[in-house]
Each structure stands twice: as C-alpha cells, then as structure tokens.
C-alpha cells in the first residue's frame, strides 16, 4: 500500500489492456482496482462476495440473471452499482469506459464460476501498478 496519494488518471494511463484490472490500493482486506473496458466480459458468478462498480469514464452496462429473470442495468459516468454475491452477471461496454471495482483481495475477475473466458478478458486477481 502506498503512503502517498495515487492519481487514478495516472494509474489508468499506465496501461492499455482491456478487462485487465490494476490494483491501486487496498482497504482492509479489499482491493481497489481500476480497469479499462470495452466490448463484453463473460457471464460469471462470485459465490462469496458482492462486487462494487464505479464508472469513472464512459458508460458500463451489467446484465444480470436474477430469480425474476434477466435484466440489464446501465451505469453512466459517476454511477455506482453493487452486484450481490451469487448473482450471475456480465459487464459490457459499447464504447471504451474506465471503471473502479472494489472486491476482496484475491477475488478472480471471472468469478468462481464462469462461461468460457474469451481471449480479450484477463482472468486475474488484479495486477500491480507499474
């Protein structure tokens, strides 16, 4: 953990990969991650944790498969949304977007259960900032 302030703009400028989160800091047992996203992620589930999203730039959509059926939430810049644990979901962005995600350290970006992971999605617990 850095003892100095971290610029999210500089953190996001330090990499170009899509769907490949970088850990900017930790809070207790949670990683604060930033990612650049475009296109579709993968349907996945986090069995033991909620997943918090904050849209820093652009727009993110998250499709959800819930007991009442499938729906999609739209998060414009500045919006937050929490996907409850155990809810199958698939983030996607029609245009490039930048997001911040908060989840327990060691949480895999493709969850505990997921569809086949496409080549453009990085299945990771987050990368350190360079």
N, C-alpha and C positions, 0 to 999 in steps of 0.2 A: 504494500500500500504506500502510495506517495505521500510525503509530508508537505507537498506543495500543491497548489491548485492545478487542476487539469482542465485544459480547454477542450470542450467537446468538438469544436470546429477543427482544432489541430489533430485531435485523435482521429476524426473521420477523414482528414486529409492525408493521414499516414498510410492508408491502404486503399486499394481499388476493388478487391474481390467482393462479389455479391454473396449474400447469405452466409457470411463468414465472420461471426461476431468477434469483437475485440473487448477484452476486459479492461475497463478504465479505472475501476476501483472496487473495493469490497466494503460491504456494510455488514458487520457481524458475520454471519455465515452465508451471505448473499453476494453474488457478483452483479455489478452494474456493467452491462455490456452495450456497446453500440454496434450497429451493422448498417451496411448499405444493402438495399433490397430492390429487386425488380423482377417481374415475372412471378412464377409460382414457387412456393416452398413445397412441402409434402404433407399429406394428411398424417397427423401424428397425435399421440396422447402422452401427457405427463401424468402418471398414475398417482404420484405422491406430492405434487406441488402445483400451486397456481402459477400462472405466467403473466407478468405485468408488461404491458407495452405502452410506450410513449412515442408519438410521432414527432420527430424533430424537424423534418422537412418532407414535403410531398404528401402523399396520401397512402394509407395502408388499409387493405380490406382483410378481414379474417372470416373465413367460412367456418361455421360451427355445426356439428352434428349433435343435436340435443334430443332428449326424450320426446319433445313435442315436434321434432322434425329438423330439417336443415334450414339455416338462415345465414346471412352474411351481414356483419357489422362493418361500417365504413368509418375510418378514423382520419379526419383531416389533420393537418399540421396543428400541434398543440394539444391533441386529444390523447386521453389515456383509456385503456381497457384492460381488464383482467380476465383471462380465460381460466375458469375454475378447473381444479385438478380433476382428472378423469374425463374431461370433455375433448372429444376428437375435434381437431381444428387444422386449418390450412391457411396460413398467411399468404397474401399475394398483393402485388403492386403493379398497376398498369403502366406507371411511369416510375423512373427512379425515385426512391424515397430513402430517408435516413431515420432509423429508429433507435430507441433505447429500451433495453429489456432488463428486467430485474428478476433473478431466479436463484435458487440455492447453488452455491459453489459445487461444481461437478455435474450439474444438470446437462444432459446431452441435448444439443439443439434440435435433434429429431425425435426427442422424447423416448419413452420406454417401449412404445410400440408404434410402428410406422409402416407406410407403404414403401415400395422400393424407392431408394433415395436417388434422385437424378444427379447427373454429373455436376450440375451447376450449384448444388446445395452441399455445403460443408458440414458433415456430421462431426461436431466438435463440442467440447465443453468450454470453448472460448480460447482465443489466442491472446497472449500478452501484447501490449502495445510495443511497437519497435521504436 
